[in-house]
Amino acid sequence: MDSSVYVTMAGAAALYTLAAVAHLLYIFKREVDGPARWSTRAAWAIHTVGLVLLVLETGHAPVATLFEFAYFLSWLVMAPYVILELLRGNQAAGAFVVPSVALVQVAAAALPKPSAEHVVERFPVSLIGWHIGVIMLGYGFFVAAFVAGALYLIQERNLRRKRYGPMYYRLPSLESLDIWGARFVYLGYPLLTFGVAAGLLFAQVTWSAFWHADPKVVFTVLVWFVYTGYLATRNVWSWGGRRSAWWSVAGVAAILVNYFVITLFSRLHRFGV
């Protein structure tokens, strides 16, 4: 891997770590909002440059190895937060999002960087982009919905217990968290649907089998049903609030199990792990 990718990755990880500390301090000291804001923006900008360099070097979407997955997914998780922070100026979610991304960045730096050539040989670049890449983009929105759901549960707990500490005044309203959580799922669901459909179509063309009973395929379809259930309960039975928040938490738990556990039992979806 080119040294420029390593340099940008190390720079982003260092800035994310600084931003994580600043956001945790921001819960108690409002005057550190400036360092928290600008260190996060700088970290994400460098992260973006590193991602572009990685794609240019490898010539494919950054989803072929566990390292690429971690690097890309952490970028997708940060993107909605940075955009919302620019538009709304609210940094409350940063105390949860930024430290999580900092941990992923540090872990990614320690992961092995295996060659993804065998992945590109077995699967065409178009599949990697339209199947794996689009599904990951959907996952990024689902993680954003998870953050909104987790913050909803924390804020609701504070209200029920009448704990009006610094965190209570930093978090958005319950209504706002519920609305944004749903919006993120609405954005992620069609992307997941399109990515799954692209994979099934590729299986039909390549193996003349529309359905391939690989564990990863089966579990990804189960994840799709989880979010189908989320939308159904919200739109048909008018569920929202705490129940939708817990559903988002369960959805991301299923995604993590799918990638880090089910992947180990898959013959078709190891992706350089």
C-alpha positions as CSV (number, residue, x, y, z in Angstrom):
1,M,0.0,0.0,0.0
2,D,1.3,3.4,-0.9
3,S,2.8,5.5,1.9
4,S,0.4,8.4,1.2
5,V,-2.5,6.2,2.3
6,Y,-0.7,5.3,5.5
7,V,0.1,9.0,6.2
8,T,-3.5,10.2,5.7
9,M,-4.9,7.2,7.7
10,A,-2.5,8.0,10.6
11,G,-3.4,11.7,10.4
12,A,-7.1,11.0,10.4
13,A,-6.8,8.6,13.3
14,A,-4.8,11.2,15.4
15,L,-7.3,13.9,14.7
16,Y,-10.3,11.7,15.4
17,T,-8.7,10.8,18.7
18,L,-8.3,14.5,19.5
19,A,-11.9,15.2,18.4
20,A,-13.2,12.3,20.6
21,V,-11.5,13.8,23.7
22,A,-12.9,17.2,22.8
23,H,-16.4,15.9,22.3
24,L,-16.3,14.1,25.7
25,L,-15.2,17.3,27.4
26,Y,-17.9,19.2,25.5
27,I,-20.5,17.4,27.6
28,F,-19.3,19.2,30.6
29,K,-17.6,22.3,29.2
30,R,-19.4,24.1,26.5
31,E,-16.3,26.3,25.7
32,V,-14.6,23.4,23.9
33,D,-17.2,23.3,21.2
34,G,-14.8,25.0,18.8
35,P,-11.9,22.5,19.1
36,A,-14.4,19.7,18.9
37,R,-16.0,21.0,15.8
38,W,-12.9,21.9,13.8
39,S,-10.9,18.8,14.8
40,T,-13.8,16.6,13.6
41,R,-14.1,18.5,10.3
42,A,-10.4,18.3,9.7
43,A,-10.3,14.6,10.6
44,W,-13.2,13.8,8.2
45,A,-11.6,15.9,5.4
46,I,-8.3,14.0,5.7
47,H,-10.2,10.7,6.0
48,T,-11.9,11.6,2.7
49,V,-8.6,12.3,1.0
50,G,-7.2,8.9,2.3
51,L,-10.3,7.1,1.0
52,V,-9.9,8.6,-2.4
53,L,-6.2,7.7,-2.5
54,L,-7.1,4.1,-1.5
55,V,-9.6,3.8,-4.3
56,L,-7.1,5.3,-6.9
57,E,-4.4,2.9,-5.7
58,T,-6.6,-0.3,-5.7
59,G,-8.8,0.5,-8.6
60,H,-12.0,-0.7,-6.9
61,A,-14.5,0.2,-4.3
62,P,-13.0,0.1,-0.7
63,V,-14.9,-3.0,0.4
64,A,-12.7,-5.9,-0.6
65,T,-10.9,-6.5,2.7
66,L,-11.7,-6.1,6.4
67,F,-9.3,-3.1,6.5
68,E,-11.1,-1.4,3.6
69,F,-14.5,-2.2,5.1
70,A,-13.5,-0.6,8.5
71,Y,-12.0,2.5,6.8
72,F,-15.0,3.0,4.5
73,L,-17.7,2.3,7.0
74,S,-16.2,4.7,9.5
75,W,-16.3,7.4,6.8
76,L,-19.9,6.6,6.0
77,V,-20.8,6.9,9.7
78,M,-19.1,10.2,10.0
79,A,-20.7,11.7,6.8
80,P,-24.2,12.2,8.1
81,Y,-22.9,13.6,11.4
82,V,-20.6,16.1,9.7
83,I,-23.3,17.2,7.3
84,L,-25.9,17.6,10.1
85,E,-23.4,19.5,12.3
86,L,-22.7,21.9,9.4
87,L,-26.4,22.4,8.8
88,R,-27.8,22.4,12.3
89,G,-24.7,23.2,14.5
90,N,-25.7,20.5,17.0
91,Q,-22.7,18.5,18.3
92,A,-24.5,16.4,20.9
93,A,-24.2,13.1,18.9
94,G,-20.5,13.7,18.6
95,A,-19.8,12.4,22.1
96,F,-21.0,9.0,20.8
97,V,-20.1,9.0,17.1
98,V,-16.6,10.5,17.1
99,P,-15.1,8.2,19.9
100,S,-16.6,5.2,18.1
101,V,-15.1,6.2,14.8
102,A,-11.8,7.0,16.5
103,L,-11.7,3.4,17.9
104,V,-12.5,2.0,14.5
105,Q,-9.7,4.1,12.9
106,V,-7.1,2.9,15.5
107,A,-8.3,-0.7,15.0
108,A,-8.1,-0.3,11.2
109,A,-4.5,0.9,11.4
110,A,-3.7,-2.4,13.2
111,L,-5.5,-4.6,10.8
112,P,-3.5,-6.6,8.2
113,K,-3.7,-5.2,4.7
114,P,-4.1,-8.3,2.6
115,S,-4.1,-8.0,-1.2
116,A,-7.5,-7.8,-2.7
117,E,-6.4,-9.1,-6.1
118,H,-8.1,-12.4,-5.6
119,V,-11.4,-10.6,-4.8
120,V,-11.2,-8.6,-8.0
121,E,-10.4,-11.7,-10.0
122,R,-13.3,-13.7,-8.6
123,F,-15.8,-10.8,-8.7
124,P,-16.0,-8.1,-11.3
125,V,-15.5,-4.5,-10.2
126,S,-19.1,-3.7,-11.2
127,L,-20.3,-6.2,-8.7
128,I,-18.1,-4.9,-5.9
129,G,-19.4,-1.4,-6.6
130,W,-23.1,-2.1,-7.1
131,H,-23.6,-4.9,-4.8
132,I,-21.2,-4.6,-1.9
133,G,-20.6,-0.9,-2.0
134,V,-24.3,0.0,-2.2
135,I,-25.1,-2.3,0.7
136,M,-22.4,-0.7,2.8
137,L,-23.7,2.7,2.0
138,G,-27.1,1.6,3.3
139,Y,-25.3,0.2,6.4
140,G,-23.9,3.7,7.0
141,F,-27.3,5.2,7.2
142,F,-28.5,2.4,9.4
143,V,-25.6,3.1,11.8
144,A,-26.7,6.8,11.8
145,A,-30.2,5.7,12.7
146,F,-28.8,3.6,15.5
147,V,-27.0,6.6,16.9
148,A,-30.2,8.6,16.8
149,G,-32.0,5.7,18.5
150,A,-29.4,5.3,21.2
151,L,-29.5,9.0,21.9
152,Y,-33.3,8.8,22.1
153,L,-33.2,6.1,24.7
154,I,-30.6,8.0,26.7
155,Q,-32.7,11.2,26.6
156,E,-35.9,9.4,27.4
157,R,-34.2,7.7,30.4
158,N,-33.0,11.1,31.6
159,L,-36.6,12.5,31.4
160,R,-38.2,9.5,33.2
161,R,-35.6,9.7,36.0
162,K,-35.7,13.5,36.0
163,R,-32.0,13.8,35.6
164,Y,-31.3,17.1,33.9
165,G,-27.5,17.0,33.8
166,P,-25.2,18.5,31.1
167,M,-26.0,15.6,28.7
168,Y,-29.7,16.4,28.9
169,Y,-29.2,20.0,27.7
170,R,-26.8,18.9,24.9
171,L,-29.1,16.3,23.3
172,P,-31.8,17.2,20.7
173,S,-35.4,16.7,21.6
174,L,-37.0,13.3,21.6
175,E,-39.2,14.2,18.6
176,S,-36.1,15.4,16.6
177,L,-34.2,12.2,17.4
178,D,-37.2,10.0,16.4
179,I,-37.7,11.8,13.1
180,W,-34.0,11.7,12.1
181,G,-33.7,8.1,13.1
182,A,-36.6,7.3,10.7
183,R,-35.2,9.4,7.9
184,F,-31.9,7.6,8.0
185,V,-33.7,4.2,7.8
186,Y,-35.7,5.5,4.9
187,L,-32.5,6.4,3.1
188,G,-30.7,3.2,3.9
189,Y,-33.5,0.8,3.1
190,P,-33.7,1.3,-0.7
191,L,-29.9,1.1,-0.9
192,L,-29.9,-2.2,1.0
193,T,-32.7,-3.4,-1.3
194,F,-30.8,-2.4,-4.5
195,G,-27.6,-4.0,-3.2
196,V,-29.3,-7.3,-2.4
197,A,-31.1,-7.3,-5.7
198,A,-27.8,-6.7,-7.6
199,G,-26.2,-9.7,-5.8
200,L,-29.1,-12.0,-6.6
201,L,-29.0,-10.9,-10.2
202,F,-25.3,-11.5,-10.4
203,A,-25.8,-15.0,-8.9
204,Q,-28.3,-15.8,-11.6
205,V,-26.0,-14.6,-14.4
206,T,-22.9,-16.3,-13.0
207,W,-24.1,-19.5,-11.5
208,S,-27.6,-19.8,-13.1
209,A,-29.0,-19.8,-9.6
210,F,-31.1,-16.9,-8.4
211,W,-30.7,-18.0,-4.8
212,H,-27.4,-19.2,-3.4
213,A,-27.7,-20.6,0.1
214,D,-24.5,-19.0,1.4
215,P,-24.7,-18.1,5.1
216,K,-23.9,-14.4,4.3
217,V,-26.7,-14.3,1.7
218,V,-29.2,-15.8,4.1
219,F,-28.3,-13.5,6.9
220,T,-28.2,-10.4,4.7
221,V,-31.8,-11.1,3.6
222,L,-32.7,-11.5,7.3
223,V,-31.2,-8.0,7.9
224,W,-33.4,-6.8,5.0
225,F,-36.4,-8.3,6.8
226,V,-35.5,-6.6,10.0
227,Y,-35.6,-3.1,8.4
228,T,-38.7,-4.1,6.4
229,G,-40.3,-4.8,9.8
230,Y,-39.1,-1.4,11.1
231,L,-40.8,0.4,8.2
232,A,-43.9,-1.7,8.4
233,T,-44.5,-1.2,12.1
234,R,-43.8,2.6,11.8
235,N,-46.1,3.1,8.8
236,V,-48.8,0.5,9.3
237,W,-49.1,0.5,13.1
238,S,-47.7,4.0,13.8
239,W,-44.9,2.8,16.0
240,G,-42.3,5.3,16.9
241,G,-40.3,6.6,19.8
242,R,-38.8,4.0,22.1
243,R,-40.0,1.0,20.1
244,S,-38.4,2.3,16.9
245,A,-35.3,3.3,18.7
246,W,-34.8,-0.3,20.1
247,W,-35.6,-1.6,16.6
248,S,-32.7,0.4,15.2
249,V,-30.4,-0.8,17.9
250,A,-31.4,-4.4,17.1
251,G,-30.9,-3.8,13.3
252,V,-27.3,-2.6,13.8
253,A,-26.6,-5.6,16.1
254,A,-27.7,-7.9,13.3
255,I,-25.4,-6.0,10.8
256,L,-22.4,-6.5,13.1
257,V,-23.2,-10.1,13.6
258,N,-23.6,-10.5,9.8
259,Y,-20.2,-9.0,9.0
260,F,-18.0,-10.1,11.9
261,V,-19.5,-13.5,12.7
262,I,-21.4,-14.8,9.7
263,T,-18.6,-13.8,7.3
264,L,-16.4,-16.4,9.0
265,F,-18.7,-19.2,7.8
266,S,-19.1,-17.9,4.2
267,R,-17.2,-19.2,1.3
268,L,-18.2,-16.5,-1.1
269,H,-18.1,-13.4,1.1
270,R,-14.8,-13.5,3.0
271,F,-13.4,-10.5,1.2
272,G,-9.8,-10.9,2.1
273,V,-10.5,-11.5,5.8
